Amino acid sequence: MENAKETLQKAGKEDNHYNDRKYVRTACGTAYNGLLIALDTYLLLKGIKKTKGRKSIEYYQEHIGKIDKKLLKYVNDAYEILHLSGYYDGILNATVVKEGFNEAYEIINQIKPD
């Protein structure tokens, strides 16, 4: 997540919009990947064996949904904002991107062991 924040700073910001779509996409992709790594670890701690290869969002939705419905809402939001809007679409609105990062941090804080 720290790498993602550093990359996002390189995008430059003016009037609540980032200036460089390339850095926004990279930052959102990095944040989303960091979130998936955290979720993989969380699922492993919950006894769900890691499958080989790439996992789809449906994989996470299915398994997280069985464990914690509230957490699933955050996962869905992070997916929509960071992965779809941020990484694929390269949204430049700083408020939206910030909310995506907030969702990711909320998930990480909820799932980290005490």
N, C-alpha and C positions, 0 to 999 in steps of 0.2 A: 504494500500500500504506500510505503514511503517513496518507492521508485515512481509510482503513479503520480503522487503529489508533486514530485520534482519535475516530472515531464510536463505536467499541466501548467506549471509556472512558466515554462518556456513558450507556451502558447500566447502569452501576452493578453491583456484584458483592457477593454475600453467600453465604458457605458454598459456594464453587465453582460458583455459578450466577448468571447475569446476571439482572437485575431487569426489564429492559425489552426485550421481544421486538422491538419496532419498530427499535431501534438495532442489535440483533444482526443482524436481517435486512438492514438497510441496510449495515452494515459487511461482512458476508459477501458481499453482492452487489457491493460496491465492490471488495473484494479479488479476487473471481473475475473481474470485468471487467478489473482491472489485470493479472491473470495472462494473460487472453486477449490483451490488447494485447502483452504480452511474447512470447507464443507466436506471434502473427502476425508480429512482427518477426523472431523466430528462424527461422520457416519461410521468410520472404522472403530472409533471409541464406543459407538452404540451397537457394535457387533455386526455391522453390515459390511460384508467383504467387498473389497474393491474389484471392479471388473476391469478387464484389459481393454485398452483402446480408449477412444474418446467417449465421453458420456454426454447424452443429450440433456437438455433442460428437463425433459420429461422424467429422466432417471432421478434427478434431484427432487423434482416435484413429487414424484411417487414416494420416495423414501422419507423425505423431510415431512411430507404431509401425514405420514403414519406416526411420526414422532411428535411433531409440534405444529399445529395449524397456524398459530400466530407467527412463528418463524417463517413458515411457507409464504406468508404475505410479503414479508421483507425480501425473501429470495425472489419472488415474482417481480417486485418493484425494481430490485437491483438488476435483474435480467433485462427488463424493459428499458430502464434508463441507461445503464452502463453498456450492455451488450448491443441492444438494438439501436437505441437513439444515439448513444455515444460512439460506439465502435463502428457500427455499420453506416449510420446516417451522418455522423460527425456533427452532431448538434452543437451550436456555438453559444447557446444561452447558458451563462454561468450559474444561474439559479438552479436550472435543471441538473446540470452536471454536479453541482455541489450536493444536491439532494441524493443523487446516485451514490456519491461517496459516503454521505451520511448513512444511507441504507446499508452499505457494505460494512461500515464501522459498527453499526447497530447489530448486525448479524454476528460479526466477529466477537463483539462484547458479550452477546448472549450465549455463544457456544463455547467460549474459551473456558477451560477447566479452572476451578478455583485454586 
